[in-house]
Amino acid sequence: MIKLNRMMHTGLIIGDLARSRAFYEGLLGLTPNPNRPDFGFEGVWYDIGANQVHLMVVPNPYAGMQRPEHGGRDTHIAFSVDDVEPVRAALEAAGIPYSMSKSGRAAVFCRDPDGNALEFSAA
């Protein structure tokens, strides 16, 4: 049996670094980690608690793929928030489509500019 200690990071494929940085830094308020090595392709790392999100600019293998309308039914990252209402309000103000959890719990789902699904949960 493999013993897992903790989750370290989640890697997301993006197509446009400037557009993604505007979303992750401008809307979500994340700060880039300056320790990302030069991998020979564009990207950025963000620290979120003990974990990281790695954005990687590579050709998008999901181009043309039909994704579920609700992000909770797709591969997604879940972030813990104190209250979903400020998240919902910020997404609405930015004109970003979102959906509430289908289970009725306090969670909001949206997609980043490249279609990666994100969950913001107060649970």
C-alpha positions as CSV (number, residue, x, y, z in Angstrom):
1,M,0.0,0.0,0.0
2,I,1.2,3.5,-0.8
3,K,1.1,5.9,2.2
4,L,0.2,9.5,1.1
5,N,1.4,12.2,3.5
6,R,-0.3,15.3,2.0
7,M,-1.3,16.9,-1.2
8,M,1.4,19.2,-2.4
9,H,0.1,21.0,-5.5
10,T,-2.4,20.9,-8.3
11,G,-1.3,21.7,-11.9
12,L,-3.6,23.4,-14.3
13,I,-3.1,23.8,-18.0
14,I,-3.7,27.3,-19.3
15,G,-3.3,28.9,-22.7
16,D,-2.6,32.6,-21.9
17,L,-0.5,33.5,-18.8
18,A,-1.4,37.2,-18.7
19,R,-5.1,36.4,-18.9
20,S,-4.8,33.7,-16.2
21,R,-2.8,35.9,-13.9
22,A,-5.4,38.6,-14.2
23,F,-8.0,36.0,-13.0
24,Y,-5.9,34.3,-10.2
25,E,-4.2,37.4,-9.0
26,G,-6.7,40.2,-9.8
27,L,-9.9,38.4,-8.9
28,L,-8.7,35.7,-6.4
29,G,-6.0,37.9,-4.8
30,L,-3.2,35.2,-5.1
31,T,0.5,36.2,-5.0
32,P,3.0,34.4,-7.3
33,N,5.6,32.3,-5.5
34,P,9.0,33.7,-6.7
35,N,10.7,30.3,-6.4
36,R,9.3,28.7,-9.5
37,P,12.3,27.4,-11.6
38,D,12.7,28.0,-15.3
39,F,11.1,24.9,-16.8
40,G,11.4,26.1,-20.4
41,F,7.7,27.1,-20.6
42,E,5.7,29.9,-19.1
43,G,3.8,29.4,-15.8
44,V,3.3,30.6,-12.3
45,W,3.0,29.0,-8.8
46,Y,0.6,30.2,-6.1
47,D,0.9,29.3,-2.5
48,I,-2.5,28.5,-0.8
49,G,-1.8,27.5,2.8
50,A,0.4,24.4,2.7
51,N,-0.5,23.7,-0.9
52,Q,0.2,25.2,-4.3
53,V,-1.6,25.8,-7.6
54,H,0.7,25.5,-10.6
55,L,-0.4,27.2,-13.8
56,M,1.4,25.8,-16.9
57,V,1.2,27.3,-20.4
58,V,1.1,24.3,-22.7
59,P,-1.0,23.4,-25.7
60,N,-4.5,22.8,-24.3
61,P,-5.4,19.1,-24.8
62,Y,-9.0,19.9,-23.8
63,A,-9.7,22.1,-26.8
64,G,-13.0,21.3,-28.3
65,M,-13.9,19.0,-25.3
66,Q,-17.5,19.2,-24.1
67,R,-17.4,19.9,-20.3
68,P,-20.2,19.5,-17.9
69,E,-22.1,22.8,-17.3
70,H,-21.7,22.5,-13.5
71,G,-18.1,22.5,-12.4
72,G,-18.9,20.1,-9.5
73,R,-19.4,17.4,-12.1
74,D,-16.0,18.0,-13.7
75,T,-12.4,17.7,-12.5
76,H,-12.0,20.7,-10.1
77,I,-10.0,22.3,-7.3
78,A,-11.9,23.0,-4.1
79,F,-10.8,26.0,-2.0
80,S,-12.0,26.7,1.6
81,V,-13.5,30.1,2.2
82,D,-15.1,31.6,5.3
83,D,-18.3,32.7,3.4
84,V,-19.4,32.0,-0.2
85,E,-21.4,35.2,-0.5
86,P,-18.4,37.5,-1.1
87,V,-17.2,34.9,-3.7
88,R,-20.5,34.9,-5.5
89,A,-20.7,38.7,-5.4
90,A,-17.2,39.1,-6.8
91,L,-17.8,36.6,-9.6
92,E,-21.1,38.3,-10.5
93,A,-19.4,41.8,-10.5
94,A,-16.7,40.4,-12.8
95,G,-19.3,38.9,-15.1
96,I,-18.0,35.4,-14.5
97,P,-20.7,32.7,-14.7
98,Y,-21.0,30.5,-11.6
99,S,-23.4,28.0,-10.1
100,M,-24.2,27.1,-6.6
101,S,-23.7,23.6,-5.2
102,K,-26.4,21.2,-6.3
103,S,-26.4,19.6,-2.9
104,G,-27.6,22.8,-1.2
105,R,-24.4,23.2,0.8
106,A,-22.5,26.5,0.9
107,A,-20.4,26.2,-2.2
108,V,-19.9,28.2,-5.4
109,F,-18.5,26.8,-8.7
110,C,-17.0,28.7,-11.6
111,R,-14.4,28.2,-14.3
112,D,-11.1,30.1,-14.9
113,P,-10.5,31.6,-18.3
114,D,-9.3,28.2,-19.7
115,G,-12.3,26.3,-18.4
116,N,-10.7,24.8,-15.3
117,A,-13.4,24.3,-12.7
118,L,-13.0,25.8,-9.3
119,E,-15.1,25.3,-6.1
120,F,-15.2,27.8,-3.2
121,S,-16.7,26.0,-0.2
122,A,-17.6,27.3,3.3
123,A,-18.0,23.7,4.5
